[in-house]
Structure formats: C-alpha cells, structure tokens
Amino acid sequence: MSIEILVPTLPESVSDAQLLSWHKKQGEFVQRDENLVDLETDKVVLEVPAIESGILAKVLKEDGSTVTSGEVLAIIEPAETSVESSEQSQTTQKPGTTGAAESHEHTDIPLSPAVRRLIFENNINPEDVTGTGKNGRITKTDVLEYIQQHTEKQQTEPPKPTQVLASATTETPTLAPGVRPEQRVPMTRLRAKVAERLLQAQQNAAMLTTFNEVNMQQVIDLRNQYKDRFLKKHDVKLGFMSFFVKASIEALKRYPVVNASIDGNDIIYHGYYDIGIAVSTPRGLIVPVIRDADQLDFAGIEKTIAEYGQKSRDGSLSYDDLSGGTFTITNGGIFGSMLSTPILNPPQCAILGMHAIKERPVVENGEIVIHPIMYLALSYDHRLIDGRDAVQFLVTIKECLESPAHLLLNI
C-alpha cells in the first residue's frame, strides 16, 4: 500500500512554506526517519522524514514550490511492496532488455527476507555473492562482506582518464577582461521576514538609542578564576552572555517598563523574563528565547544557550524556540563590532547591544590606567520608555557587570 508524505501541520501564524530541496531523488530507496525534504517557513527550516522505508515512487512537489499544511509532497512504496513488484517486473521482463533490473534478475537461490532486502537496496546480483551458509545459502554477513570488498576495490582503483578530464573541465573559467558578472537569486523567506520586521520596527516605533561603557575587568577575572571548575562541574563553558543575561534581568526587575510591550493603545507589563538571544546563521538572523531566565542559574543559562547554538547549526530549531520573548540581547562583538545601533525586535520595546572588548586608557583616581572596555547600546521605543528610564536601565547593567557581587548576592 502506498504511503503519502504530507506537509506537517504549520502553526497558526504561518500560512505556508517553501520547498527548499529534496535530499532523495524519485526512484531511490529511503530509510525510515531519513530526512526527505526541507521546508522553509518565515522562522525555521522544517525537515520532513520518511515515515516508512521504501522506494520514493513519485515526487509531487518540485524545489521552490509553495506548500500548505496537509499537502501531499511525495508517494513512497513500502520496502516489502517494492521488492515484490520489482521481482514481478523482473520475471516478466522481455529477453534482451537492459537496465538496473538485470542485477535483480529472478533466481532460484533461496534468500531470507533480510538478505533479499539488503541485496535489493544495494542493487546486487545474488549470483555474484558466495554463500557460506548451509547448502550454500547466502547469509547477511556474506552480503555485507561483498559490499565491503566491492567498496574497497573501488577506492583502490586509480581514477580513469575520463574522470580526470571531467574534473578538469569543472574548474571555474577565466572571465574575459571587461566582463562584469551578476547573479539574481530570490530572497529566502527568512531573509524577507527579517527585512519586513526591521522595516516595521523603524516605521512603527519611535526608536532611540542610548550608549554607555562598561569595565569588564571584574567579569573577566571572575570568569578566568572559575571557568575550569565551572566546566568540570556543569559540563558547559562559562561565557560572558550569562553575565549579561543576569544583569539584564536585574535591570528589568528595577525598570519593568523596559520589559513591557505595546498592543494597540494598551501597555502589556510582563511578569516573567523571556530573554531572546540574537544569533546570526547562514540563512539569516534568528532569536531563540530563554524561557523564565530569572529562574535559571549561570549554568542553566549557558546550557540553554549552548543547546540553541547546536540547534541553529543543525537547523532543528522549532517554532516554540523562537516565539515570544520580552527583551533581546544581541552580540555584535563576536564579529568585531565596536559600536552599533541595534534595531528593535517587535513587539518588544528594547534591545541591548554588546560589542567587542578592547583595552582602552581610562582615568581612575586621577591616573590613566588600561582596562578592558566594552561599549553597550540600548535601543528603545520612546513611545513607552522615557529617556531617564532607558539611561538608568543601562547604568544598572553597567553596575552589575562592574561589580558581579550584585548578581551573586542579589543586592
């Protein structure tokens, strides 16, 4: 019985998805739970796995197609059905015909279901395999050894001249003088969504930015002193981001308006602290959210950030990972940014920008000394947050970082 591969159910906020690329071609064998195709939405890339092993009999949607929840993407013929139909077609094949079916030609050699499936999947002629079982019966081990020997033989064989010529012809051709190439590619859905939200933030909010600088010496010393013990105990590295998350939460508690959002003519004050961490990926900017960050310790924050980092690299972030958030932190310093103006992440009303740590001369007790300094930037919606609150909010973060005892002793 044929199996339909459907578009998974999309959240209410997402109307459709775009088919990025198929990982399997029509006619190929697929394993159960193997990723067949990637679907891109406004936020994440969804993987659509095979729900059963078999042959990808028919692909109904091509790359670049726009699909909705429940649409049929492809048809899979289950493994047992595929093997039987293949054997039937081979037994009725006319003499003199050629093709891949010749390697599965009907034979009187008795084969177990597992061996038959393995032979079919790897396109092996059973007559080429030497059976070591009782009465010369082919075992699964015999087939696996045959595959290994065949693979090793291919690896040790020198490349054919045609292969060398083919690889040589794939080199990028030298452009003639005066040629000015251009390439037009469609904007990805995620990039388009990011662009839409950035324009929305600039057009619909009275956005201002206030700046300050923070001496990172105390945080750096504390981190260097305990990072090895922290790693050994919690199995995660102690980074700077957990300090900034903790400092931001302390500032948000003191100035709840920065943790609020605007909905029409109403102000929504959030009694929880869901901190978004902006992450740059090859596909674009995404903001996974640390839920109830105020209830996590340093280790919990670092583990959550590390988990999101791995998910972003694997492309396995879910809608729940990216939805919501009451305040966002973005770190342009990892790319070398010295100073920038972060843009709001609607419907949030504030975002904190971190930057590169650089040693700079500063005046301390009437003397010039060198300290590791980071510039901080807080962009905020002036419709809701007054300049006084924004400045004092950023000063609170500065105080917490320059004296980490505030965070550890909750004072």
SERO-210718 format. One record per residue (C-alpha): residue number from 0; residue in one letter; x, y, z. Coordinates in nm, 2 decimals, m for minus. Layout:
<pts>
   pos   code       xx       yy       zz
   NUM      a        X        Y        Z
...
</pts>
This chain:
<pts>
   pos   code       xx       yy       zz
     0      m     0.00     0.00     0.00
     1      s     0.14     0.34    m0.10
     2      i     0.23     0.59     0.17
     3      e     0.17     0.96     0.13
     4      i     0.43     1.21     0.26
     5      l     0.24     1.52     0.38
     6      v     0.34     1.87     0.47
     7      p     0.35     1.88     0.86
     8      t     0.10     2.10     1.04
     9      l     0.21     2.46     1.04
    10      p     0.15     2.70     1.33
    11      e    m0.15     2.94     1.30
    12      s     0.09     3.23     1.24
    13      v     0.24     3.06     0.94
    14      s     0.02     3.02     0.63
    15      d     0.25     2.83     0.40
    16      a     0.61     2.71     0.35
    17      q     0.85     2.69     0.06
    18      l     1.01     2.36    m0.05
    19      l     1.39     2.42    m0.04
    20      s     1.53     2.10    m0.17
    21      w     1.48     1.72    m0.19
    22      h     1.75     1.50    m0.03
    23      k     1.63     1.20    m0.23
    24      k     1.55     1.15    m0.60
    25      q     1.25     0.98    m0.74
    26      g     1.31     0.61    m0.76
    27      e     1.57     0.60    m0.48
    28      f     1.54     0.38    m0.17
    29      v     1.48     0.57     0.16
    30      q     1.51     0.46     0.52
    31      r     1.25     0.52     0.78
    32      d     1.30     0.85     0.96
    33      e     1.55     0.96     0.69
    34      n     1.51     1.33     0.60
    35      l     1.35     1.36     0.26
    36      v     1.30     1.73     0.20
    37      d     1.35     2.07     0.37
    38      l     1.07     2.32     0.40
    39      e     1.14     2.68     0.48
    40      t     0.90     2.90     0.67
    41      d     0.93     3.25     0.80
    42      k     1.11     3.14     1.10
    43      v     1.27     2.79     1.07
    44      v     1.35     2.51     0.83
    45      l     1.14     2.20     0.88
    46      e     1.27     1.85     0.80
    47      v     1.01     1.61     0.66
    48      p     1.12     1.25     0.73
    49      a     1.01     0.93     0.57
    50      i     0.75     0.75     0.79
    51      e     0.84     0.42     0.64
    52      s     1.13     0.26     0.45
    53      g     1.07     0.20     0.08
    54      i     1.11     0.35    m0.27
    55      l     1.04     0.72    m0.33
    56      a     0.80     0.63    m0.61
    57      k     0.67     0.98    m0.70
    58      v     0.77     1.34    m0.62
    59      l     0.47     1.56    m0.65
    60      k     0.62     1.90    m0.55
    61      e     0.94     2.04    m0.70
    62      d     1.20     2.26    m0.54
    63      g     1.08     2.61    m0.49
    64      s     0.71     2.52    m0.46
    65      t     0.49     2.69    m0.21
    66      v     0.30     2.43     0.00
    67      t     0.05     2.44     0.28
    68      s    m0.03     2.21     0.58
    69      g    m0.15     1.86     0.48
    70      e    m0.05     1.88     0.11
    71      v     0.10     1.56    m0.04
    72      l     0.47     1.60    m0.12
    73      a     0.55     1.25    m0.24
    74      i     0.45     0.89    m0.25
    75      i     0.65     0.60    m0.10
    76      e     0.61     0.24    m0.19
    77      p     0.69     0.04     0.12
    78      a     1.00    m0.19     0.11
    79      e     0.81    m0.52     0.10
    80      t     0.58    m0.40    m0.18
    81      s     0.88    m0.26    m0.37
    82      v     1.07    m0.58    m0.35
    83      e     0.77    m0.79    m0.46
    84      s     0.68    m0.55    m0.75
    85      s     1.05    m0.55    m0.86
    86      e     1.07    m0.92    m0.87
    87      q     0.74    m0.95    m1.06
    88      s     0.86    m0.70    m1.32
    89      q     1.19    m0.88    m1.35
    90      t     1.03    m1.22    m1.41
    91      t     0.81    m1.07    m1.69
    92      q     1.10    m0.87    m1.84
    93      k     1.14    m0.94    m2.21
    94      p     1.47    m1.11    m2.32
    95      g     1.73    m0.87    m2.44
    96      t     1.62    m0.57    m2.23
    97      t     1.88    m0.39    m2.03
    98      g     1.87    m0.17    m1.71
    99      a     1.91    m0.18    m1.34
   100      a     1.66    m0.46    m1.31
   101      e     1.91    m0.71    m1.46
   102      s     2.10    m0.70    m1.13
   103      h     1.79    m0.83    m0.95
   104      e     1.71    m1.10    m1.21
   105      h     1.49    m1.38    m1.07
   106      t     1.70    m1.66    m0.93
   107      d     1.63    m1.99    m0.77
   108      i     1.88    m1.91    m0.49
   109      p     1.69    m1.92    m0.16
   110      l     1.71    m1.58     0.02
   111      s     1.59    m1.47     0.36
   112      p     1.38    m1.15     0.38
   113      a     1.67    m0.96     0.54
   114      v     1.91    m1.08     0.28
   115      r     1.67    m1.01    m0.01
   116      r     1.61    m0.65     0.12
   117      l     1.99    m0.59     0.16
   118      i     2.06    m0.71    m0.19
   119      f     1.78    m0.50    m0.34
   120      e     1.88    m0.19    m0.16
   121      n     2.24    m0.21    m0.28
   122      n     2.15    m0.33    m0.64
   123      i     2.35    m0.66    m0.61
   124      n     2.31    m0.96    m0.83
   125      p     2.27    m1.25    m0.58
   126      e     2.46    m1.48    m0.82
   127      d     2.77    m1.27    m0.76
   128      v     2.77    m1.34    m0.38
   129      t     2.93    m1.66    m0.25
   130      g     2.71    m1.81     0.01
   131      t     2.87    m1.96     0.33
   132      g     2.55    m2.08     0.49
   133      k     2.41    m2.43     0.50
   134      n     2.38    m2.58     0.15
   135      g     2.55    m2.26     0.01
   136      r     2.28    m2.04     0.14
   137      i     2.36    m1.66     0.12
   138      t     2.37    m1.50     0.47
   139      k     2.35    m1.14     0.57
   140      t     2.72    m1.15     0.66
   141      d     2.80    m1.27     0.31
   142      v     2.63    m0.97     0.15
   143      l     2.79    m0.72     0.39
   144      e     3.14    m0.87     0.31
   145      y     3.06    m0.85    m0.06
   146      i     2.97    m0.48    m0.03
   147      q     3.28    m0.40     0.18
   148      q     3.51    m0.58    m0.07
   149      h     3.34    m0.41    m0.36
   150      t     3.38    m0.07    m0.19
   151      e     3.75    m0.12    m0.11
   152      k     3.81    m0.23    m0.46
   153      q     3.66     0.09    m0.60
   154      q     3.86     0.30    m0.36
   155      t     4.19     0.14    m0.45
   156      e     4.13     0.16    m0.83
   157      p     4.31     0.45    m0.99
   158      p     4.08     0.71    m1.15
   159      k     4.00     0.66    m1.51
   160      p     4.13     0.92    m1.77
   161      t     3.78     1.03    m1.83
   162      q     3.73     1.10    m1.47
   163      v     4.04     1.32    m1.46
   164      l     3.93     1.51    m1.77
   165      a     3.58     1.56    m1.62
   166      s     3.72     1.71    m1.30
   167      a     3.95     1.94    m1.50
   168      t     3.66     2.07    m1.70
   169      t     3.47     2.17    m1.39
   170      e     3.72     2.44    m1.30
   171      t     3.58     2.80    m1.30
   172      p     3.65     2.95    m1.64
   173      t     3.86     3.27    m1.65
   174      l     3.65     3.57    m1.73
   175      a     3.74     3.79    m2.02
   176      p     3.85     4.14    m1.95
   177      g     3.56     4.38    m1.91
   178      v     3.31     4.11    m1.81
   179      r     3.11     4.21    m1.51
   180      p     2.90     3.91    m1.39
   181      e     2.58     3.94    m1.20
   182      q     2.36     3.69    m1.03
   183      r     2.00     3.73    m0.93
   184      v     1.86     3.50    m0.67
   185      p     1.53     3.51    m0.49
   186      m     1.53     3.63    m0.13
   187      t     1.48     3.35     0.12
   188      r     1.16     3.35     0.32
   189      l     1.36     3.41     0.65
   190      r     1.55     3.70     0.50
   191      a     1.23     3.85     0.37
   192      k     1.07     3.82     0.71
   193      v     1.37     3.97     0.88
   194      a     1.36     4.26     0.63
   195      e     0.98     4.31     0.69
   196      r     1.02     4.31     1.07
   197      l     1.31     4.56     1.06
   198      l     1.11     4.80     0.85
   199      q     0.82     4.75     1.08
   200      a     1.03     4.84     1.38
   201      q     1.16     5.16     1.21
   202      q     0.83     5.27     1.08
   203      n     0.60     5.19     1.38
   204      a     0.83     5.28     1.67
   205      a     0.99     5.60     1.80
   206      m     1.33     5.43     1.83
   207      l     1.62     5.59     2.01
   208      t     1.95     5.45     2.13
   209      t     2.15     5.54     2.44
   210      f     2.51     5.43     2.50
   211      n     2.74     5.36     2.78
   212      e     3.07     5.18     2.85
   213      v     3.15     4.90     3.10
   214      n     3.48     4.80     3.25
   215      m     3.48     4.42     3.20
   216      q     3.78     4.35     3.43
   217      q     3.58     4.21     3.72
   218      v     3.38     3.98     3.50
   219      i     3.70     3.86     3.31
   220      d     3.88     3.80     3.64
   221      l     3.59     3.61     3.79
   222      r     3.54     3.40     3.47
   223      n     3.92     3.32     3.45
   224      q     3.92     3.22     3.81
   225      y     3.63     2.97     3.80
   226      k     3.59     2.87     3.43
   227      d     3.77     2.54     3.47
   228      r     3.58     2.44     3.78
   229      f     3.26     2.56     3.62
   230      l     3.32     2.34     3.31
   231      k     3.41     2.04     3.52
   232      k     3.10     2.06     3.74
   233      h     2.84     2.17     3.49
   234      d     2.99     2.03     3.16
   235      v     2.94     2.36     2.99
   236      k     3.17     2.66     2.94
   237      l     3.13     2.98     3.13
   238      g     3.08     3.26     2.88
   239      f     3.01     3.63     2.90
   240      m     2.65     3.60     2.79
   241      s     2.52     3.45     3.11
   242      f     2.66     3.76     3.30
   243      f     2.47     3.99     3.06
   244      v     2.15     3.79     3.09
   245      k     2.17     3.81     3.47
   246      a     2.25     4.18     3.47
   247      s     1.96     4.24     3.22
   248      i     1.72     4.06     3.44
   249      e     1.82     4.26     3.74
   250      a     1.77     4.58     3.54
   251      l     1.44     4.46     3.41
   252      k     1.32     4.40     3.76
   253      r     1.40     4.75     3.86
   254      y     1.25     4.91     3.55
   255      p     0.95     4.69     3.45
   256      v     0.85     4.93     3.17
   257      v     1.16     4.81     2.97
   258      n     1.01     4.45     2.99
   259      a     0.67     4.57     2.86
   260      s     0.53     4.58     2.51
   261      i     0.26     4.79     2.33
   262      d    m0.06     4.63     2.19
   263      g    m0.26     4.90     2.02
   264      n    m0.34     5.16     2.29
   265      d    m0.26     4.92     2.57
   266      i     0.07     4.85     2.76
   267      i     0.13     4.49     2.85
   268      y     0.36     4.45     3.15
   269      h     0.51     4.10     3.15
   270      g     0.56     3.94     3.49
   271      y     0.82     3.70     3.35
   272      y     1.15     3.73     3.18
   273      d     1.19     3.55     2.85
   274      i     1.52     3.67     2.71
   275      g     1.59     3.64     2.34
   276      i     1.95     3.59     2.22
   277      a     2.00     3.71     1.86
   278      v     2.20     3.45     1.66
   279      s     2.34     3.50     1.31
   280      t     2.31     3.20     1.08
   281      p     2.39     3.14     0.71
   282      r     2.01     3.17     0.65
   283      g     1.97     3.50     0.84
   284      l     1.91     3.64     1.19
   285      i     1.71     3.43     1.43
   286      v     1.63     3.49     1.80
   287      p     1.58     3.18     2.02
   288      v     1.43     3.26     2.36
   289      i     1.55     3.16     2.70
   290      r     1.22     3.10     2.89
   291      d     1.19     3.21     3.25
   292      a     1.55     3.31     3.25
   293      d     1.52     3.46     3.60
   294      q     1.47     3.11     3.74
   295      l     1.79     2.98     3.59
   296      d     2.14     3.00     3.74
   297      f     2.45     3.07     3.54
   298      a     2.49     2.70     3.44
   299      g     2.13     2.68     3.33
   300      i     2.16     2.99     3.11
   301      e     2.49     2.87     2.95
   302      k     2.34     2.52     2.88
   303      t     2.03     2.67     2.72
   304      i     2.25     2.90     2.50
   305      a     2.47     2.61     2.40
   306      e     2.17     2.40     2.31
   307      y     2.02     2.67     2.10
   308      g     2.36     2.72     1.93
   309      q     2.37     2.35     1.84
   310      k     2.01     2.36     1.71
   311      s     2.08     2.66     1.50
   312      r     2.38     2.48     1.33
   313      d     2.17     2.17     1.28
   314      g     1.87     2.36     1.16
   315      s     1.65     2.19     1.42
   316      l     1.51     2.50     1.60
   317      s     1.13     2.48     1.65
   318      y     0.87     2.75     1.65
   319      d     0.84     2.73     2.02
   320      d     1.22     2.81     2.05
   321      l     1.17     3.13     1.85
   322      s     0.84     3.26     1.96
   323      g     0.77     3.52     2.23
   324      g     1.04     3.70     2.42
   325      t     1.02     4.01     2.63
   326      f     1.37     4.15     2.59
   327      t     1.65     4.08     2.34
   328      i     2.03     4.08     2.37
   329      t     2.25     4.09     2.05
   330      n     2.63     4.05     2.05
   331      g     2.79     4.21     1.75
   332      g     3.12     4.20     1.94
   333      i     3.19     3.84     1.83
   334      f     3.22     3.98     1.47
   335      g     3.44     4.26     1.58
   336      s     3.18     4.54     1.60
   337      m     3.30     4.84     1.81
   338      l     2.97     5.03     1.82
   339      s     2.63     4.99     1.66
   340      t     2.26     5.07     1.69
   341      p     2.06     4.75     1.73
   342      i     1.71     4.76     1.59
   343      l     1.41     4.66     1.80
   344      n     1.26     4.31     1.78
   345      p     0.88     4.38     1.77
   346      p     0.66     4.37     1.97
   347      q     0.95     4.42     2.23
   348      c     1.03     4.77     2.33
   349      a     1.40     4.74     2.40
   350      i     1.71     4.56     2.29
   351      l     2.07     4.55     2.43
   352      g     2.37     4.55     2.20
   353      m     2.70     4.41     2.32
   354      h     3.03     4.50     2.14
   355      a     3.39     4.40     2.12
   356      i     3.60     4.42     2.44
   357      k     3.91     4.64     2.38
   358      e     4.18     4.76     2.61
   359      r     4.15     5.14     2.64
   360      p     4.31     5.41     2.86
   361      v     4.07     5.54     3.12
   362      v     4.11     5.78     3.41
   363      e     4.09     5.62     3.75
   364      n     4.16     5.81     4.07
   365      g     4.33     6.08     3.88
   366      e     4.56     5.84     3.69
   367      i     4.55     5.69     3.34
   368      v     4.51     5.31     3.35
   369      i     4.44     5.04     3.09
   370      h     4.11     4.84     3.13
   371      p     3.92     4.61     2.90
   372      i     3.62     4.82     2.80
   373      m     3.30     4.73     2.61
   374      y     3.06     4.98     2.47
   375      l     2.69     4.90     2.54
   376      a     2.39     5.02     2.33
   377      l     2.03     5.02     2.44
   378      s     1.77     5.08     2.17
   379      y     1.42     5.15     2.30
   380      d     1.08     5.26     2.19
   381      h     1.04     5.62     2.32
   382      r     0.66     5.58     2.29
   383      l     0.67     5.37     2.60
   384      i     1.02     5.42     2.76
   385      d     1.14     5.76     2.87
   386      g     1.50     5.86     2.83
   387      r     1.55     5.87     3.20
   388      d     1.44     5.50     3.25
   389      a     1.65     5.39     2.95
   390      v     1.96     5.56     3.08
   391      q     1.92     5.43     3.43
   392      f     1.84     5.08     3.30
   393      l     2.17     5.08     3.11
   394      v     2.36     5.22     3.41
   395      t     2.21     4.93     3.62
   396      i     2.36     4.68     3.38
   397      k     2.69     4.86     3.39
   398      e     2.69     4.85     3.77
   399      c     2.61     4.48     3.79
   400      l     2.89     4.39     3.54
   401      e     3.15     4.61     3.70
   402      s     3.07     4.45     4.04
   403      p     2.94     4.10     3.98
   404      a     2.87     4.06     4.35
   405      h     2.54     4.24     4.28
   406      l     2.44     3.93     4.07
   407      l     2.58     3.67     4.31
   408      l     2.44     3.82     4.63
   409      n     2.12     3.96     4.48
   410      i     2.18     4.31     4.61
</pts>
